[in-house]
Structures are given as structure tokens and as C-alpha cells.
Amino acid sequence: MTRMPDKGPAVQPQPVRVSRVLAAPRELVFKAWSSAEHVKRWFAPTGFSVPHAKVEMRVGGVFEILMRAPDGVEHWARGTFAEVSPVDRLVLDLRVEDARGNHLFRAYTEVSLADAEGGTRIEATQTYTLLDPGAAWMTSGAPTGWAQTLDKLAEEVARMQDTNEAKRSVV
């Protein structure tokens, strides 16, 4: 059973805003968000793995991942797509839980994609509501985590492009 911590009123840390140009078309970057297979490869900071993911890309659809830290500690991010505008914008409404199902914080994530010189500009803003004060370190580390996650996203879209090129050359 999931439990809400009884630790006083929720706190809202500063939102995290990150931006990056990825050397890939918007359609491919958007596709990297669209399936569990892709999300498992990139949606976590360096050293973390994603052994489980469920992605139903539609408004109200599930977005769920299990992130495993290098030391084996696991956290779930579970929620839904609040907005899906193909190749332009995604909004996720997530709650992060520890391995016992205790709610640590909410993360409202807005992602915009736009054409840019050299590929696609991705801009992400994540707004937090801290539910467990003991999890404040997680949100304070989010700028670094997001930078590393976008590095992995860049690697994934490059892999996807290589795979697409290989398939096209076989035909």
C-alpha cells in the first residue's frame, strides 16, 4: 500500500529548466519518448538503470519507470501524460515513490521540441512539490540529473538514427 508521509505541508523547490540541441529531427526525438523500449535506454542519470518502463503516449496514458541507482536503491516515477502534441510538446504529471511506495515528491514535467540549427531543441521544465522533506536532496540534484539524462537521450536518438540507416541500406 502506498503511503503519503505525514511530515507537514508540501514544499515547492525551484523548478528545473534545461535546454539542449540534439542532432536529430523532432520526429525521432519525440519517438524516443514514445515507447518503453526507448525510455529504458535513456530516462535516468548516468549510472542509473531503468529495468522497468511502461509508456502509453496519449492524454491520460501511463508513464511509469523504475529507476535503479548504482547502489541498488530503487525509486518509481509513476503518472500520466497530461498533454501530448505530436513532435511539439509533452507534459507528464508524475509522483516519485521509494521502493516501499512512500510518496517522495511530485514532478510536473513540460517538454517542448522545436526545429533548431543542427537538429531539435528540447526544452524541459520540471516543477516539484516535495511531499517528504527527506527527499529534498533528490530535487536539489535534478539539474545535474537532467543534464546527464539529456546526454543519454542524445545517445539514444543517435542509436535510433544508426538503426534506421542500417534498415534503409538493407532494403
N, C-alpha and C positions, 0 to 999 in steps of 0.2 A: 504494500500500500504506500502511495506517495504521501509525504507529509510536508506541510508548509511549516518552516521554522517559526517558533514563537519568540522573535527577537526584536520586537518593536516595529516601528513604521518602516516601509521600504525607502531606500535611499536611491537617488539617481545620480550616478557619476557622470562626468562629462562624456558626450558622445565621441566616438572614434570615427574619424574621416580618413579614408585612404583613396589614392588615385594612382593609376598606372596605365601605361600604354602597352598592350600586348600585341605581338606580331602575328595577328590572326584576324580574319574577318569576324564581324559581330555574330554572324550565324553560328560560327564554330565556338566562340566564347559562350554564347547562350546555350549551345548544345552541351557544353561541359557542366552546366548546372542542371541539366535535364534528366540525368539518369543516375541511378545508384552506382553503376559501374564506373562512371567518370568521377563522381563525387568522392568515392572511396579512395581515389588516387591523389586527391589534392586538398580536400576540405579540412585541413588541420595544419598546425605549425610544424616546422622541421622537427623530426624525431618522433612525432606522434603518428599513430596509425589510425585508420578508420576501418575496423573489422566488420562493421555493420552499417548499412545505409538503406534508407527507403525514400524514394523520391517519386511523388505523384504531381507533376508540374501542371497544376490547374488551380484556380482560386478555390481555396478550401482543401486542396490536396495536401497530403502528408509530406513533411520534410523531417527526417529523423536520422540522426547519426550517433554512433557510439565512437567517441574519441578515446584512444588509449595512449597515455603518457609513456615516455621511455621507462619510467619506474614501475609501469604496470597499472597505475591508478586510472580508473575509467570514469568518464562523465558522458552523460547523454545530452544531446540537444534535440528537443522534440517540439514540433509545432506544425504550422501550416503556411501555405502560400497565401498571403493576403492580397497580392496583386501579381498578375502575370501579363506582361505586354511583350509578345514575342520579339526578340532581338533588341528590345529597347530598355525594359525595366522589369525588375523582380522585387517583391517585398516579402520577407519572411518574418513571421511572428513566432519566436522560439522561447522556450524556457530551458534552462540548463539545470540538470539534476546530477547529484552524485550517484555512486553505484547502488546506494540504498533507496534511491527515489526521492531524496530530500531536494526540494527546490532551492537552488542557489541564487539564480538571477534570471531575469527576462532579457531577451535581446531582440530588439526590433531592427531588422536589417533591410536597408533600402539599397538596391544595386541598379545603377544606370549604365547603359552601354551606348557609346557613340562612335561614329567613324572618326579616326584621327590619322594624322600622317604616320605611316608605319604600321597601321593596324586598327585596333579598337581601344578607345579609352574606357576603362572601367572605373567608376566612382562608387565607393561603398560607404555608407554611413550606418553605424550601429549604435543604437540608443539603448542604454541599460537601465533596468530597475533592479537594484540589489535587494534580494529577499533575505539573504543570510549574510550579515556583516563579515563573517569569517571567510567569505568568498571574494572580498574586495580585491585581494591580490590578483585574482583572475582578470577582472575588468581593468585593473591598472596595467596589466601586461598585454592587453589587447592590441595596442598599436604595433608592437613587435610581432605578436602572433599573426595579425592580419598581413603585415609585410611578408612574413615567411609563407603564409598561405597563398598570397598572390604570386610569390615565386613559384610555388608548386603548381598553381593554376597555369602559369606561363609554360611550365614544363609539360603539363597535360595537353594544352592546346597544340604545342609543338609536336607531341607524340601523335595526337589525333591527325594533324596535317600530314605527318610522315606516313601514317597508316592509310590515309585517304590517297596519298600519292602512290603508295605501293599498290593499292587496289586498282587505281586508274591505269597504272603501267602494265598490269597483268591482262587487262581487258583487250 
